[in-house]
Amino acid sequence: MKTVSLIAAGLLCASLSTSTLSADLTAGAKAAQSCMMCHGENGLSKMPGTPSLAGQPETYLISQLRQFRDGKRHNEVMNVIAKPLSDADIDNVAAYFAQFEVELKRH
């Protein structure tokens, strides 16, 4: 049973990591320009109530964008923005924002 669980976990991890390999970061950067209006330059938000996208896990970003696009998650602005995005568009944007490393520092 442990072997089956380990194999399943390995397959899941492999399938989750393939989107980065197939994502087009150049296309993601171009598409992400419209995101930066609210989510900030390189996805670092300075707008209250608007989350930063930089450094978020790619699978999380993909999931959220697809939920907005498919109407499973509701936000007046995001539903409209995500509606025309293809799976490839979403993968590219998610890979673009996920590539950034965010570091918290104490002052």
CNS distance restraints for C-alpha pairs under 8 A (distance, minus, plus):
assign (resid   1 and name CA) (resid   5 and name CA) 6.33 0.50 0.50
assign (resid   2 and name CA) (resid   6 and name CA) 6.11 0.50 0.50
assign (resid   3 and name CA) (resid   7 and name CA) 6.13 0.50 0.50
assign (resid   4 and name CA) (resid   8 and name CA) 6.10 0.50 0.50
assign (resid   5 and name CA) (resid   9 and name CA) 6.08 0.50 0.50
assign (resid   6 and name CA) (resid  10 and name CA) 6.07 0.50 0.50
assign (resid   7 and name CA) (resid  11 and name CA) 6.14 0.50 0.50
assign (resid   8 and name CA) (resid  12 and name CA) 6.15 0.50 0.50
assign (resid   9 and name CA) (resid  13 and name CA) 6.20 0.50 0.50
assign (resid  10 and name CA) (resid  14 and name CA) 6.11 0.50 0.50
assign (resid  11 and name CA) (resid  15 and name CA) 6.10 0.50 0.50
assign (resid  12 and name CA) (resid  16 and name CA) 6.17 0.50 0.50
assign (resid  13 and name CA) (resid  17 and name CA) 6.23 0.50 0.50
assign (resid  14 and name CA) (resid  18 and name CA) 6.38 0.50 0.50
assign (resid  15 and name CA) (resid  19 and name CA) 7.61 0.50 0.50
assign (resid  16 and name CA) (resid  59 and name CA) 6.90 0.50 0.50
assign (resid  17 and name CA) (resid  21 and name CA) 7.18 0.50 0.50
assign (resid  18 and name CA) (resid  22 and name CA) 6.38 0.50 0.50
assign (resid  19 and name CA) (resid  23 and name CA) 5.76 0.50 0.50
assign (resid  19 and name CA) (resid  91 and name CA) 6.55 0.50 0.50
assign (resid  19 and name CA) (resid  95 and name CA) 7.82 0.50 0.50
assign (resid  20 and name CA) (resid  58 and name CA) 7.98 0.50 0.50
assign (resid  20 and name CA) (resid  91 and name CA) 7.74 0.50 0.50
assign (resid  20 and name CA) (resid  95 and name CA) 5.89 0.50 0.50
assign (resid  23 and name CA) (resid  28 and name CA) 7.85 0.50 0.50
assign (resid  23 and name CA) (resid  88 and name CA) 7.37 0.50 0.50
assign (resid  23 and name CA) (resid  91 and name CA) 5.89 0.50 0.50
assign (resid  23 and name CA) (resid  92 and name CA) 4.90 0.50 0.50
assign (resid  23 and name CA) (resid  95 and name CA) 6.39 0.50 0.50
assign (resid  24 and name CA) (resid  28 and name CA) 6.08 0.50 0.50
assign (resid  24 and name CA) (resid  92 and name CA) 5.33 0.50 0.50
assign (resid  24 and name CA) (resid  95 and name CA) 7.88 0.50 0.50
assign (resid  25 and name CA) (resid  29 and name CA) 5.97 0.50 0.50
assign (resid  25 and name CA) (resid  92 and name CA) 5.86 0.50 0.50
assign (resid  25 and name CA) (resid  93 and name CA) 7.51 0.50 0.50
assign (resid  25 and name CA) (resid  95 and name CA) 6.54 0.50 0.50
assign (resid  25 and name CA) (resid  96 and name CA) 5.39 0.50 0.50
assign (resid  26 and name CA) (resid  30 and name CA) 6.36 0.50 0.50
assign (resid  27 and name CA) (resid  31 and name CA) 6.14 0.50 0.50
assign (resid  27 and name CA) (resid  89 and name CA) 7.83 0.50 0.50
assign (resid  27 and name CA) (resid  92 and name CA) 6.33 0.50 0.50
assign (resid  27 and name CA) (resid  93 and name CA) 7.67 0.50 0.50
assign (resid  28 and name CA) (resid  32 and name CA) 5.85 0.50 0.50
assign (resid  28 and name CA) (resid  89 and name CA) 7.03 0.50 0.50
assign (resid  28 and name CA) (resid  91 and name CA) 7.85 0.50 0.50
assign (resid  28 and name CA) (resid  92 and name CA) 4.21 0.50 0.50
assign (resid  28 and name CA) (resid  93 and name CA) 4.17 0.50 0.50
assign (resid  28 and name CA) (resid  94 and name CA) 7.39 0.50 0.50
assign (resid  28 and name CA) (resid  95 and name CA) 7.01 0.50 0.50
assign (resid  28 and name CA) (resid  96 and name CA) 5.30 0.50 0.50
assign (resid  29 and name CA) (resid  33 and name CA) 6.58 0.50 0.50
assign (resid  29 and name CA) (resid  92 and name CA) 7.89 0.50 0.50
assign (resid  29 and name CA) (resid  93 and name CA) 6.76 0.50 0.50
assign (resid  29 and name CA) (resid  96 and name CA) 5.95 0.50 0.50
assign (resid  31 and name CA) (resid  35 and name CA) 7.65 0.50 0.50
assign (resid  31 and name CA) (resid  89 and name CA) 7.53 0.50 0.50
assign (resid  31 and name CA) (resid  93 and name CA) 6.45 0.50 0.50
assign (resid  32 and name CA) (resid  36 and name CA) 6.49 0.50 0.50
assign (resid  32 and name CA) (resid  93 and name CA) 5.83 0.50 0.50
assign (resid  32 and name CA) (resid  96 and name CA) 7.64 0.50 0.50
assign (resid  33 and name CA) (resid  37 and name CA) 7.36 0.50 0.50
assign (resid  35 and name CA) (resid  39 and name CA) 5.82 0.50 0.50
assign (resid  35 and name CA) (resid  40 and name CA) 7.53 0.50 0.50
assign (resid  35 and name CA) (resid  43 and name CA) 7.53 0.50 0.50
assign (resid  36 and name CA) (resid  40 and name CA) 4.42 0.50 0.50
assign (resid  36 and name CA) (resid  41 and name CA) 5.26 0.50 0.50
assign (resid  36 and name CA) (resid  42 and name CA) 6.71 0.50 0.50
assign (resid  36 and name CA) (resid  43 and name CA) 6.02 0.50 0.50
assign (resid  37 and name CA) (resid  41 and name CA) 7.77 0.50 0.50
assign (resid  38 and name CA) (resid  45 and name CA) 6.96 0.50 0.50
assign (resid  38 and name CA) (resid  47 and name CA) 6.80 0.50 0.50
assign (resid  38 and name CA) (resid  50 and name CA) 6.88 0.50 0.50
assign (resid  39 and name CA) (resid  43 and name CA) 5.14 0.50 0.50
assign (resid  39 and name CA) (resid  44 and name CA) 6.11 0.50 0.50
assign (resid  39 and name CA) (resid  45 and name CA) 4.48 0.50 0.50
assign (resid  39 and name CA) (resid  46 and name CA) 7.40 0.50 0.50
assign (resid  39 and name CA) (resid  47 and name CA) 7.23 0.50 0.50
assign (resid  39 and name CA) (resid  50 and name CA) 6.22 0.50 0.50
assign (resid  39 and name CA) (resid  51 and name CA) 6.46 0.50 0.50
assign (resid  39 and name CA) (resid  52 and name CA) 5.73 0.50 0.50
assign (resid  39 and name CA) (resid  53 and name CA) 6.78 0.50 0.50
assign (resid  40 and name CA) (resid  44 and name CA) 4.79 0.50 0.50
assign (resid  40 and name CA) (resid  45 and name CA) 4.27 0.50 0.50
assign (resid  40 and name CA) (resid  46 and name CA) 6.27 0.50 0.50
assign (resid  40 and name CA) (resid  47 and name CA) 7.66 0.50 0.50
assign (resid  40 and name CA) (resid  52 and name CA) 7.33 0.50 0.50
assign (resid  41 and name CA) (resid  45 and name CA) 7.31 0.50 0.50
assign (resid  42 and name CA) (resid  53 and name CA) 7.99 0.50 0.50
assign (resid  42 and name CA) (resid  54 and name CA) 6.38 0.50 0.50
assign (resid  42 and name CA) (resid  97 and name CA) 7.09 0.50 0.50
assign (resid  43 and name CA) (resid  52 and name CA) 5.34 0.50 0.50
assign (resid  43 and name CA) (resid  53 and name CA) 4.66 0.50 0.50
assign (resid  43 and name CA) (resid  54 and name CA) 4.61 0.50 0.50
assign (resid  43 and name CA) (resid  97 and name CA) 6.51 0.50 0.50
assign (resid  44 and name CA) (resid  51 and name CA) 7.98 0.50 0.50
assign (resid  44 and name CA) (resid  52 and name CA) 4.73 0.50 0.50
assign (resid  44 and name CA) (resid  53 and name CA) 6.43 0.50 0.50
assign (resid  44 and name CA) (resid  54 and name CA) 5.87 0.50 0.50
assign (resid  45 and name CA) (resid  50 and name CA) 6.39 0.50 0.50
assign (resid  45 and name CA) (resid  51 and name CA) 6.07 0.50 0.50
assign (resid  45 and name CA) (resid  52 and name CA) 4.65 0.50 0.50
assign (resid  45 and name CA) (resid  53 and name CA) 7.63 0.50 0.50
assign (resid  46 and name CA) (resid  50 and name CA) 7.74 0.50 0.50
assign (resid  53 and name CA) (resid  61 and name CA) 7.81 0.50 0.50
assign (resid  53 and name CA) (resid  97 and name CA) 5.95 0.50 0.50
assign (resid  53 and name CA) (resid  98 and name CA) 7.58 0.50 0.50
assign (resid  54 and name CA) (resid  97 and name CA) 4.76 0.50 0.50
assign (resid  54 and name CA) (resid  98 and name CA) 5.96 0.50 0.50
assign (resid  54 and name CA) (resid  99 and name CA) 7.56 0.50 0.50
assign (resid  54 and name CA) (resid 100 and name CA) 5.53 0.50 0.50
assign (resid  54 and name CA) (resid 101 and name CA) 7.25 0.50 0.50
assign (resid  54 and name CA) (resid 102 and name CA) 6.94 0.50 0.50
assign (resid  55 and name CA) (resid  97 and name CA) 6.13 0.50 0.50
assign (resid  55 and name CA) (resid  98 and name CA) 4.65 0.50 0.50
assign (resid  55 and name CA) (resid  99 and name CA) 6.31 0.50 0.50
assign (resid  55 and name CA) (resid 100 and name CA) 4.79 0.50 0.50
assign (resid  55 and name CA) (resid 101 and name CA) 5.14 0.50 0.50
assign (resid  55 and name CA) (resid 102 and name CA) 5.63 0.50 0.50
assign (resid  56 and name CA) (resid  60 and name CA) 6.99 0.50 0.50
assign (resid  56 and name CA) (resid  61 and name CA) 6.80 0.50 0.50
assign (resid  56 and name CA) (resid  97 and name CA) 6.98 0.50 0.50
assign (resid  56 and name CA) (resid  98 and name CA) 5.29 0.50 0.50
assign (resid  57 and name CA) (resid  61 and name CA) 6.45 0.50 0.50
assign (resid  57 and name CA) (resid  98 and name CA) 5.61 0.50 0.50
assign (resid  58 and name CA) (resid  62 and name CA) 6.14 0.50 0.50
assign (resid  58 and name CA) (resid  94 and name CA) 5.22 0.50 0.50
assign (resid  58 and name CA) (resid  95 and name CA) 5.74 0.50 0.50
assign (resid  58 and name CA) (resid  97 and name CA) 7.63 0.50 0.50
assign (resid  58 and name CA) (resid  98 and name CA) 5.16 0.50 0.50
assign (resid  59 and name CA) (resid  63 and name CA) 6.06 0.50 0.50
assign (resid  59 and name CA) (resid  94 and name CA) 7.67 0.50 0.50
assign (resid  60 and name CA) (resid  64 and name CA) 6.17 0.50 0.50
assign (resid  61 and name CA) (resid  65 and name CA) 6.07 0.50 0.50
assign (resid  61 and name CA) (resid  94 and name CA) 5.38 0.50 0.50
assign (resid  62 and name CA) (resid  66 and name CA) 6.10 0.50 0.50
assign (resid  62 and name CA) (resid  90 and name CA) 6.04 0.50 0.50
assign (resid  62 and name CA) (resid  91 and name CA) 6.20 0.50 0.50
assign (resid  62 and name CA) (resid  94 and name CA) 5.80 0.50 0.50
assign (resid  63 and name CA) (resid  67 and name CA) 6.16 0.50 0.50
assign (resid  64 and name CA) (resid  68 and name CA) 6.24 0.50 0.50
assign (resid  64 and name CA) (resid  73 and name CA) 7.65 0.50 0.50
assign (resid  65 and name CA) (resid  69 and name CA) 6.08 0.50 0.50
assign (resid  65 and name CA) (resid  82 and name CA) 6.35 0.50 0.50
assign (resid  65 and name CA) (resid  90 and name CA) 6.66 0.50 0.50
assign (resid  66 and name CA) (resid  70 and name CA) 5.92 0.50 0.50
assign (resid  66 and name CA) (resid  82 and name CA) 7.50 0.50 0.50
assign (resid  66 and name CA) (resid  87 and name CA) 7.74 0.50 0.50
assign (resid  66 and name CA) (resid  90 and name CA) 7.39 0.50 0.50
assign (resid  67 and name CA) (resid  71 and name CA) 5.95 0.50 0.50
assign (resid  67 and name CA) (resid  72 and name CA) 4.81 0.50 0.50
assign (resid  67 and name CA) (resid  73 and name CA) 5.13 0.50 0.50
assign (resid  68 and name CA) (resid  72 and name CA) 6.13 0.50 0.50
assign (resid  68 and name CA) (resid  73 and name CA) 4.92 0.50 0.50
assign (resid  68 and name CA) (resid  74 and name CA) 6.24 0.50 0.50
assign (resid  68 and name CA) (resid  75 and name CA) 7.29 0.50 0.50
assign (resid  68 and name CA) (resid  78 and name CA) 6.19 0.50 0.50
assign (resid  68 and name CA) (resid  79 and name CA) 4.93 0.50 0.50
assign (resid  68 and name CA) (resid  82 and name CA) 6.04 0.50 0.50
assign (resid  68 and name CA) (resid  83 and name CA) 7.38 0.50 0.50
assign (resid  69 and name CA) (resid  78 and name CA) 7.87 0.50 0.50
assign (resid  69 and name CA) (resid  79 and name CA) 5.63 0.50 0.50
assign (resid  69 and name CA) (resid  80 and name CA) 7.69 0.50 0.50
assign (resid  69 and name CA) (resid  81 and name CA) 7.86 0.50 0.50
assign (resid  69 and name CA) (resid  82 and name CA) 4.57 0.50 0.50
assign (resid  69 and name CA) (resid  83 and name CA) 4.39 0.50 0.50
assign (resid  69 and name CA) (resid  84 and name CA) 7.47 0.50 0.50
assign (resid  69 and name CA) (resid  85 and name CA) 7.20 0.50 0.50
assign (resid  70 and name CA) (resid  83 and name CA) 7.13 0.50 0.50
assign (resid  71 and name CA) (resid  79 and name CA) 6.66 0.50 0.50
assign (resid  73 and name CA) (resid  79 and name CA) 7.90 0.50 0.50
assign (resid  74 and name CA) (resid  78 and name CA) 7.66 0.50 0.50
assign (resid  74 and name CA) (resid  79 and name CA) 6.49 0.50 0.50
assign (resid  75 and name CA) (resid  79 and name CA) 5.73 0.50 0.50
assign (resid  76 and name CA) (resid  80 and name CA) 6.82 0.50 0.50
assign (resid  77 and name CA) (resid  81 and name CA) 6.33 0.50 0.50
assign (resid  78 and name CA) (resid  82 and name CA) 5.81 0.50 0.50
assign (resid  79 and name CA) (resid  83 and name CA) 5.88 0.50 0.50
assign (resid  80 and name CA) (resid  84 and name CA) 7.91 0.50 0.50
assign (resid  81 and name CA) (resid  85 and name CA) 7.88 0.50 0.50
assign (resid  85 and name CA) (resid  89 and name CA) 5.60 0.50 0.50
assign (resid  85 and name CA) (resid  90 and name CA) 6.34 0.50 0.50
assign (resid  86 and name CA) (resid  90 and name CA) 6.32 0.50 0.50
assign (resid  87 and name CA) (resid  91 and name CA) 6.12 0.50 0.50
assign (resid  88 and name CA) (resid  92 and name CA) 6.09 0.50 0.50
assign (resid  89 and name CA) (resid  93 and name CA) 6.22 0.50 0.50
assign (resid  90 and name CA) (resid  94 and name CA) 5.97 0.50 0.50
assign (resid  91 and name CA) (resid  95 and name CA) 6.05 0.50 0.50
assign (resid  92 and name CA) (resid  96 and name CA) 6.14 0.50 0.50
assign (resid  93 and name CA) (resid  97 and name CA) 6.38 0.50 0.50
assign (resid  94 and name CA) (resid  98 and name CA) 5.94 0.50 0.50
assign (resid  95 and name CA) (resid  99 and name CA) 6.14 0.50 0.50
assign (resid  96 and name CA) (resid 100 and name CA) 7.70 0.50 0.50
